[in-house]
Amino acid sequence: MRSKAAASSTGSTALSRSPRVRLDQPRPDRRRVLPVYDPEAFGRLSERVARFLGTGRFIVYMTLVIIVWVLWNIFAPTHLRFDEYPFIFLTLMLSLQASYAAPLILLAQNRQDDRDRVNLEQDRKQNERSIADTEYLTREIAALRMGLGEVATRDWIRSEFQDLIKEMDERRLFPLESDEGDR
């Protein structure tokens, strides 16, 4: 009786004796039939292989291997030859190499396309920000020019003083000494 009371006070029942599933923690790894691999690591490996396949060094190495293969299978003693004249095994090896190289190169190209797409999107956003900044600065410069049209500058004040002096000379607000004698 006491165990039922203890069980009911903790909220557990006889049916839920299995361990509680915690939703705030990741599930433990399950056994898998297929091996687990890191796609990023595989992608980096494919890019390294594709970069190597696209070099002159690879072509030189491959040429040397083929030359040695053919020369060995032509001039070596008969019991040491492993691929006779039609070189079927060499053809198989080259086909095998090509069958692995092509998908690796395509995978590397796809990864490069993804990087280019991300870079293009970032460039587009940067260009939009630059255009918005340029438009804002253009509006600010236009507002400053309009405001400067209403501000008295040193040259404008100087020209106004010169105009006043000319006008005063014309009106003769400062009478000459010869005019005083006529009065």
Backbone hydrogen bonds in HBPLUS format (Angstrom, degrees):
<---DONOR---> <-ACCEPTOR-->    atom                        ^
c    i                          cat <-CA-CA->   ^        H-A-AA   ^      H-
h    n   atom  resd res      DA  || num        DHA   H-A  angle D-A-AA Bond
n    s   type  num  typ     dist DA aas  dist angle  dist       angle   num
A0005-ALA N   A0001-MET O   3.06 MM   4  6.38 155.9  2.12 146.8 153.1     1
A0006-ALA N   A0002-ARG O   2.92 MM   4  6.18 157.4  1.97 146.7 153.4     2
A0007-ALA N   A0003-SER O   2.80 MM   4  5.92 153.2  1.87 141.0 148.9     3
A0008-SER N   A0004-LYS O   2.83 MM   4  5.98 157.6  1.88 147.6 153.4     4
A0009-SER N   A0005-ALA O   2.94 MM   4  6.04 143.8  2.07 141.1 150.7     5
A0010-THR N   A0006-ALA O   3.17 MM   4  6.38 141.0  2.33 140.2 149.1     6
A0012-SER N   A0007-ALA O   3.07 MM   5  5.33 125.5  2.38 160.0 158.8     7
A0042-PHE N   A0038-ASP O   3.01 MM   4  6.27 163.4  2.04 157.1 162.2     8
A0043-GLY N   A0039-PRO O   2.80 MM   4  5.93 151.0  1.88 141.8 150.4     9
A0044-ARG N   A0040-GLU O   2.82 MM   4  6.09 157.6  1.87 150.9 156.6    10
A0045-LEU N   A0041-ALA O   2.95 MM   4  6.17 157.7  2.00 145.9 152.1    11
A0046-SER N   A0042-PHE O   2.89 MM   4  6.14 157.5  1.94 146.9 153.2    12
A0047-GLU N   A0043-GLY O   2.94 MM   4  6.20 149.6  2.03 145.6 153.9    13
A0048-ARG N   A0044-ARG O   2.98 MM   4  6.29 153.8  2.05 147.4 154.3    14
A0049-VAL N   A0045-LEU O   2.92 MM   4  6.22 161.8  1.96 154.2 159.0    15
A0050-ALA N   A0046-SER O   2.85 MM   4  6.00 162.1  1.88 146.1 151.6    16
A0051-ARG N   A0047-GLU O   2.83 MM   4  5.98 155.6  1.89 145.5 152.4    17
A0052-PHE N   A0048-ARG O   2.96 MM   4  6.19 155.2  2.02 145.1 151.9    18
A0053-LEU N   A0049-VAL O   2.82 MM   4  6.09 156.1  1.87 152.8 159.9    19
A0054-GLY N   A0050-ALA O   3.15 MM   4  6.27 130.0  2.41 137.3 148.8    20
A0054-GLY N   A0051-ARG O   3.28 MM   3  5.26 137.8  2.47  93.7 105.1    21
A0055-THR N   A0052-PHE O   3.17 MM   3  5.45 155.7  2.24 118.0 116.7    22
A0060-VAL N   A0056-GLY O   2.90 MM   4  6.19 157.9  1.95 152.9 159.1    23
A0061-TYR N   A0057-ARG O   2.86 MM   4  6.12 168.3  1.87 155.3 158.4    24
A0062-MET N   A0058-PHE O   2.79 MM   4  5.95 168.9  1.81 156.0 159.4    25
A0063-THR N   A0059-ILE O   2.90 MM   4  5.97 157.2  1.95 144.1 150.7    26
A0064-LEU N   A0060-VAL O   2.89 MM   4  6.12 160.4  1.93 152.6 157.9    27
A0065-VAL N   A0061-TYR O   2.91 MM   4  6.17 160.2  1.95 153.4 158.7    28
A0066-ILE N   A0062-MET O   3.00 MM   4  6.19 162.8  2.03 148.8 153.3    29
A0067-ILE N   A0063-THR O   2.88 MM   4  6.08 161.4  1.92 151.2 156.7    30
A0068-VAL N   A0064-LEU O   2.89 MM   4  6.04 169.1  1.90 153.0 156.1    31
A0069-TRP N   A0065-VAL O   2.83 MM   4  5.94 161.3  1.87 148.5 154.5    32
A0070-VAL N   A0066-ILE O   2.88 MM   4  6.06 170.4  1.89 153.6 155.5    33
A0071-LEU N   A0067-ILE O   2.86 MM   4  5.99 170.3  1.87 154.8 158.2    34
A0072-TRP N   A0068-VAL O   2.82 MM   4  5.83 161.6  1.85 150.5 156.1    35
A0073-ASN N   A0069-TRP O   3.01 MM   4  6.18 163.6  2.03 148.8 153.3    36
A0074-ILE N   A0070-VAL O   3.00 MM   4  6.15 115.1  2.43 140.1 156.0    37
A0074-ILE N   A0071-LEU O   3.23 MM   3  5.12 149.2  2.33  95.9 105.0    38
A0075-PHE N   A0071-LEU O   2.86 MM   4  5.86 176.1  1.87 158.6 159.9    39
A0076-ALA N   A0072-TRP O   2.94 MM   4  5.14 146.0  2.06 136.1 141.5    40
A0080-LEU N   A0077-PRO O   2.95 MM   3  5.47 152.4  2.03 116.5 125.2    41
A0081-ARG N   A0078-THR O   3.35 MM   3  5.39 153.3  2.43 101.1 108.6    42
A0087-PHE N   A0084-GLU O   2.71 MM   3  5.61 160.1  1.74 142.3 149.3    43
A0091-THR N   A0087-PHE O   3.05 MM   4  6.33 159.9  2.10 146.9 152.4    44
A0092-LEU N   A0088-ILE O   2.89 MM   4  6.18 152.7  1.96 146.1 154.1    45
A0093-MET N   A0089-PHE O   2.90 MM   4  6.15 157.5  1.95 147.4 153.0    46
A0094-LEU N   A0090-LEU O   2.89 MM   4  6.14 162.7  1.92 155.4 159.8    47
A0095-SER N   A0091-THR O   2.92 MM   4  6.07 155.1  1.98 145.7 153.0    48
A0096-LEU N   A0092-LEU O   2.86 MM   4  6.04 155.2  1.92 147.9 155.2    49
A0097-GLN N   A0093-MET O   2.87 MM   4  6.09 159.2  1.91 147.6 153.3    50
A0098-ALA N   A0094-LEU O   2.94 MM   4  6.10 158.5  1.98 144.5 150.5    51
A0099-SER N   A0095-SER O   2.79 MM   4  5.98 149.8  1.88 145.2 154.1    52
A0100-TYR N   A0096-LEU O   3.12 MM   4  6.38 139.1  2.30 143.7 152.9    53
A0101-ALA N   A0097-GLN O   2.85 MM   4  5.96 151.7  1.93 146.1 155.3    54
A0102-ALA N   A0098-ALA O   3.07 MM   4  6.00 171.4  2.08 149.5 150.5    55
A0104-LEU N   A0100-TYR O   3.34 MM   4  6.41 157.6  2.40 143.8 150.3    56
A0105-ILE N   A0101-ALA O   2.87 MM   4  6.03 156.9  1.92 156.2 162.5    57
A0106-LEU N   A0102-ALA O   2.97 MM   4  6.21 159.4  2.01 151.8 157.6    58
A0107-LEU N   A0103-PRO O   2.84 MM   4  6.02 156.9  1.89 147.3 153.5    59
A0108-ALA N   A0104-LEU O   2.96 MM   4  6.16 157.7  2.01 144.6 150.6    60
A0109-GLN N   A0105-ILE O   2.90 MM   4  6.15 151.5  1.98 146.0 154.2    61
A0110-ASN N   A0106-LEU O   2.85 MM   4  6.12 154.5  1.91 149.2 156.1    62
A0111-ARG N   A0107-LEU O   2.97 MM   4  6.23 158.7  2.02 149.1 154.5    63
A0112-GLN N   A0108-ALA O   2.96 MM   4  6.17 151.8  2.04 142.4 150.6    64
A0113-ASP N   A0109-GLN O   2.81 MM   4  6.07 151.9  1.89 147.2 155.2    65
A0114-ASP N   A0110-ASN O   2.94 MM   4  6.24 153.3  2.02 146.8 153.6    66
A0115-ARG N   A0111-ARG O   3.01 MM   4  6.31 158.5  2.05 147.0 152.4    67
A0116-ASP N   A0112-GLN O   2.82 MM   4  6.04 159.3  1.86 150.2 156.5    68
A0117-ARG N   A0113-ASP O   2.84 MM   4  6.02 152.3  1.92 146.5 154.1    69
A0118-VAL N   A0114-ASP O   3.01 MM   4  6.29 158.3  2.06 148.8 154.0    70
A0119-ASN N   A0115-ARG O   2.88 MM   4  6.13 164.2  1.91 152.8 157.4    71
A0120-LEU N   A0116-ASP O   2.79 MM   4  5.94 153.8  1.86 146.5 154.2    72
A0121-GLU N   A0117-ARG O   2.96 MM   4  6.18 156.1  2.02 145.9 152.0    73
A0122-GLN N   A0118-VAL O   2.94 MM   4  6.22 157.6  1.99 150.2 156.5    74
A0123-ASP N   A0119-ASN O   2.84 MM   4  6.04 156.4  1.89 147.8 154.7    75
A0124-ARG N   A0120-LEU O   2.84 MM   4  6.05 153.6  1.91 146.2 153.8    76
A0125-LYS N   A0121-GLU O   2.99 MM   4  6.25 159.8  2.03 147.9 152.6    77
A0126-GLN N   A0122-GLN O   2.92 MM   4  6.13 156.5  1.98 146.6 153.5    78
A0127-ASN N   A0123-ASP O   2.83 MM   4  6.04 155.3  1.89 148.1 155.0    79
A0128-GLU N   A0124-ARG O   2.92 MM   4  6.19 154.0  1.98 146.8 153.9    80
A0129-ARG N   A0125-LYS O   2.96 MM   4  6.25 157.5  2.01 147.3 153.0    81
A0130-SER N   A0126-GLN O   2.87 MM   4  6.11 154.8  1.93 147.0 154.6    82
A0131-ILE N   A0127-ASN O   2.85 MM   4  6.05 158.3  1.89 150.9 156.5    83
A0132-ALA N   A0128-GLU O   2.91 MM   4  6.13 160.9  1.95 148.3 153.8    84
A0133-ASP N   A0129-ARG O   2.86 MM   4  6.07 158.3  1.91 147.9 154.1    85
A0134-THR N   A0130-SER O   2.84 MM   4  6.02 157.5  1.89 147.0 153.6    86
A0135-GLU N   A0131-ILE O   2.87 MM   4  6.08 160.8  1.90 152.3 157.1    87
A0136-TYR N   A0132-ALA O   2.96 MM   4  6.14 156.3  2.02 145.6 152.3    88
A0137-LEU N   A0133-ASP O   2.89 MM   4  6.14 163.7  1.92 151.6 155.9    89
A0138-THR N   A0134-THR O   2.86 MM   4  6.03 151.0  1.95 145.8 154.4    90
A0139-ARG N   A0135-GLU O   2.98 MM   4  6.23 157.9  2.03 147.3 152.4    91
A0140-GLU N   A0136-TYR O   2.95 MM   4  6.23 155.1  2.01 148.5 155.9    92
A0141-ILE N   A0137-LEU O   2.87 MM   4  6.08 159.2  1.91 149.7 154.7    93
A0142-ALA N   A0138-THR O   2.96 MM   4  6.16 158.6  2.01 147.2 153.3    94
A0143-ALA N   A0139-ARG O   2.91 MM   4  6.14 154.3  1.98 144.8 152.1    95
A0144-LEU N   A0140-GLU O   2.88 MM   4  6.16 152.7  1.96 146.7 154.5    96
A0145-ARG N   A0141-ILE O   2.87 MM   4  6.14 156.4  1.93 149.3 155.7    97
A0146-MET N   A0142-ALA O   2.96 MM   4  6.19 157.2  2.01 147.3 153.6    98
A0147-GLY N   A0143-ALA O   2.86 MM   4  6.06 153.1  1.93 143.9 152.0    99
A0148-LEU N   A0144-LEU O   2.73 MM   4  5.94 149.1  1.83 147.9 156.7   100
A0149-GLY N   A0145-ARG O   3.09 MM   4  6.30 133.6  2.32 137.8 148.8   101
A0149-GLY N   A0146-MET O   3.25 MM   3  5.20 133.6  2.48  92.2 104.4   102
A0150-GLU N   A0147-GLY O   3.12 MM   3  5.48 150.1  2.22 106.4 114.8   103
A0151-VAL N   A0148-LEU O   3.24 MM   3  5.00 156.7  2.29  97.9 104.9   104
A0157-ILE N   A0153-THR O   3.00 MM   4  6.27 162.9  2.03 155.3 159.5   105
A0158-ARG N   A0154-ARG O   2.96 MM   4  6.13 159.4  2.00 148.1 154.2   106
A0159-SER N   A0155-ASP O   2.94 MM   4  6.13 158.4  1.99 145.1 150.7   107
A0160-GLU N   A0156-TRP O   2.89 MM   4  6.15 149.6  1.99 145.2 154.1   108
A0161-PHE N   A0157-ILE O   2.92 MM   4  6.19 158.0  1.96 151.3 156.6   109
A0162-GLN N   A0158-ARG O   2.97 MM   4  6.22 157.4  2.03 148.5 154.8   110
A0163-ASP N   A0159-SER O   2.95 MM   4  6.15 153.2  2.02 143.0 150.3   111
A0164-LEU N   A0160-GLU O   2.93 MM   4  6.22 153.4  2.00 147.4 154.6   112
A0165-ILE N   A0161-PHE O   2.90 MM   4  6.14 157.5  1.95 150.1 156.2   113
A0166-LYS N   A0162-GLN O   3.04 MM   4  6.23 159.1  2.08 147.2 152.4   114
A0167-GLU N   A0163-ASP O   2.94 MM   4  6.15 158.6  1.99 146.0 152.4   115
A0168-MET N   A0164-LEU O   2.82 MM   4  6.02 157.4  1.87 150.5 156.6   116
A0169-ASP N   A0165-ILE O   2.92 MM   4  6.10 151.0  2.01 143.9 152.1   117
A0170-GLU N   A0166-LYS O   2.91 MM   4  6.17 149.4  2.00 145.0 153.6   118
A0171-ARG N   A0167-GLU O   2.99 MM   4  6.23 151.6  2.07 147.1 154.2   119
A0172-ARG N   A0168-MET O   2.79 MM   4  5.62 120.8  2.15 133.4 149.2   120
A0173-LEU N   A0168-MET O   3.16 MM   5  5.53 157.0  2.21 144.7 151.6   121
A0179-ASP N   A0176-LEU O   3.17 MM   3  5.50 140.6  2.33 105.6 115.5   122
A0180-GLU N   A0177-GLU O   3.29 MM   3  5.33 136.6  2.49  96.7 107.6   123
A0183-ARG N   A0180-GLU O   3.39 MM   3  5.66 152.3  2.47 105.5 112.5   124
